[in-house]
Amino acid sequence: MNRASLFPIAIAAILALATAAVGGTITVLDEWYYALQQPSWAPPGYMFGVIWTCVFALIAVAGFFGWEKAPTRRDAEIMLGMFALNGFLNLAWSFLFFRMQRPDWAFYELIMLWLSIAVLMLFCGRFSRISSLLLLPYLIWVTIAGTLNYQVVQLNGPFG
């Protein structure tokens, strides 16, 4: 690894950590959340932190490989913009679900998050198969989280 590789590694790590940290501050596990009925198959609470930590680490590594393999500066910039949009959508879900206490709105926003991951995988896959594959666990987890979110809405709605 050369010195030039340190910049994209640092940027990917900082952005992933910043998104995770902001998401952590938005996520409020209070009486409202604990009063929600959860489906029987919901993972235990402690697993969410473990899973999200792994997912954010994979996102950072995917960003690094995508940056390294982008054929042009423009491709790298587009990819960074797509990662930024994805991070925003990730945070927006937490805001809608936990802060606004609107799992119903969060579910519809999660569809946009899911689509942003799929598009990011397709875009990165054009020049970095490893980057695209590293995003697959994220897509799978958001699919599971979306199903869980939908079930919470079904078990607890209407909201608002």
Salt bridges, closest charged atoms under 4 A:
ASP75 OD1 - ARG126 NH2 3.38
GLU77 OE2 - ARG73 NE 3.06
ASP104 OD2 - ARG102 NH2 2.58
